[in-house]
Amino acid sequence: MTAPPSAAPTGRTDDSARQRPVLSIRDLSITFSGLRALDGVSFDVPTGGVTAVIGPNGAGKTTLFNCISGIYRGEGEIELAGESLAGKSPHARAALGIARTFQTPTLIEDDTVLANVMLGGFSRTRAGLLPHMVLSPRSRREESELRDRSAEALELMGLLPLAGARAADLPHGLRRRVELARALVAQPRLVLLDEPAAGISHTEALEFADLLTGLAERSGATLLLVEHSVALVMRVARRIAVLDFGKLVVEGEPSLVRRDPRVLAAYLGDEAES
Ligand SMILES: Nc1ncnc2c1ncn2[C@@H]1O[C@H](COP(=O)(O)OP(=O)(O)OP(=O)(O)O)[C@@H](O)[C@H]1O
């Protein structure tokens, strides 16, 4: 799949772009009715590959995603590839290259898989969704390009043979893949994946892990993953940030994180040894 428009394609990224984190979070805090859901969180997400955020229920993981995507306004700084996101709406952040999937996939049930995936690209066409209904020459050209990009995204997710299937007829595991293909079609720099393995079997989760690894290599997007499945996270992530009670407990390579006594105490327990 083509790399994000404002980033160099994978394999041709210059060294400075490769070394710059795709996302920098500095001293991020947010309070709900006296509850400190995030408390001075700082870490970088390196460009490329998969970074994971883990932590117990209520640790602040989804809140972190909501702050990155602009749904919540926290205190502190978030930068995307060196550009401050302060004051930017969710739509503006999407246009800058932040895509997101949710815990529960929301697909248009009566539409085909391909049509669902194409919807992810309309925010990046110059004209948006409305003119596609009147089919001007420009909108026809954009729609044809979007169709090609959507087919590429489906191919990356192993879904191309199902392009014409009705979304409603897909099992849950495949619906999650469609949602991810829809996020990729906007050619994002960064994809926020909220519990992509929720509700799928252990075997499907491990297959999904391999898919994510391949995707991070081939799509040009960096994947930031919130996930409860420690097996999946340990398999795919190059860095892991651990949250507990809104604070960053530790951030680093999986081999270090899984041995960290604070992480064992806060979250992983015996799972880390398996
Ligand atoms: N809009 C909100 N209003 C009030 N409290 C909120 C809001 N959003 C999150 N919280 C609270 O912030 C804390 C962190 O919630 P969050 O959903 O980010 O945790 P999480 O780590 O994603 O948990 P889970 O793994 O269960 O999804 C929780 O105590 C939650 O109740």
The ligand as a MOL file (V3000), in Angstrom:
LIG
                    3D

  0  0  0     0  0            999 V3000
M  V30 BEGIN CTAB
M  V30 COUNTS 31 33 0 0 0
M  V30 BEGIN ATOM
M  V30 1 N -15.7020 10.8450 29.8760 0
M  V30 2 C -15.3940 10.4000 31.0830 0
M  V30 3 N -16.0400 10.8660 32.1820 0
M  V30 4 C -15.7090 10.4240 33.4080 0
M  V30 5 N -14.7610 9.5110 33.6700 0
M  V30 6 C -14.0990 9.0140 32.6140 0
M  V30 7 C -14.3630 9.4210 31.2650 0
M  V30 8 N -13.5380 8.7460 30.4340 0
M  V30 9 C -12.7730 7.9450 31.2180 0
M  V30 10 N -13.1120 8.1120 32.5110 0
M  V30 11 C -12.4990 7.4360 33.6590 0
M  V30 12 O -11.0950 7.5020 33.4790 0
M  V30 13 C -10.4900 6.2940 33.9450 0
M  V30 14 C -9.7000 5.6820 32.8040 0
M  V30 15 O -10.6320 5.1580 31.8640 0
M  V30 16 P -10.1690 4.4880 30.4960 0
M  V30 17 O -11.4140 4.0870 29.7790 0
M  V30 18 O -9.2260 5.3730 29.8140 0
M  V30 19 O -9.3960 3.1900 31.0300 0
M  V30 20 P -8.8440 1.9650 30.1730 0
M  V30 21 O -7.4420 1.7470 30.6090 0
M  V30 22 O -9.0780 2.1820 28.7290 0
M  V30 23 O -9.7630 0.7860 30.7100 0
M  V30 24 P -10.3260 -0.5390 29.9600 0
M  V30 25 O -9.1400 -1.4380 29.8000 0
M  V30 26 O -11.3170 -1.0810 30.9390 0
M  V30 27 O -10.9380 -0.1240 28.6470 0
M  V30 28 C -11.6110 5.3830 34.4270 0
M  V30 29 O -11.6970 5.5300 35.8250 0
M  V30 30 C -12.8280 5.9470 33.7220 0
M  V30 31 O -14.0040 5.7140 34.4850 0
M  V30 END ATOM
M  V30 BEGIN BOND
M  V30 1 1 1 2
M  V30 2 1 2 3
M  V30 3 2 2 7
M  V30 4 2 3 4
M  V30 5 1 4 5
M  V30 6 2 5 6
M  V30 7 1 6 7
M  V30 8 1 6 10
M  V30 9 1 7 8
M  V30 10 2 8 9
M  V30 11 1 9 10
M  V30 12 1 10 11
M  V30 13 1 11 12
M  V30 14 1 11 30
M  V30 15 1 12 13
M  V30 16 1 13 14
M  V30 17 1 13 28
M  V30 18 1 14 15
M  V30 19 1 15 16
M  V30 20 2 16 17
M  V30 21 1 16 18
M  V30 22 1 16 19
M  V30 23 1 19 20
M  V30 24 2 20 21
M  V30 25 1 20 22
M  V30 26 1 20 23
M  V30 27 1 23 24
M  V30 28 2 24 25
M  V30 29 1 24 26
M  V30 30 1 24 27
M  V30 31 1 28 29
M  V30 32 1 28 30
M  V30 33 1 30 31
M  V30 END BOND
M  V30 END CTAB
M  END
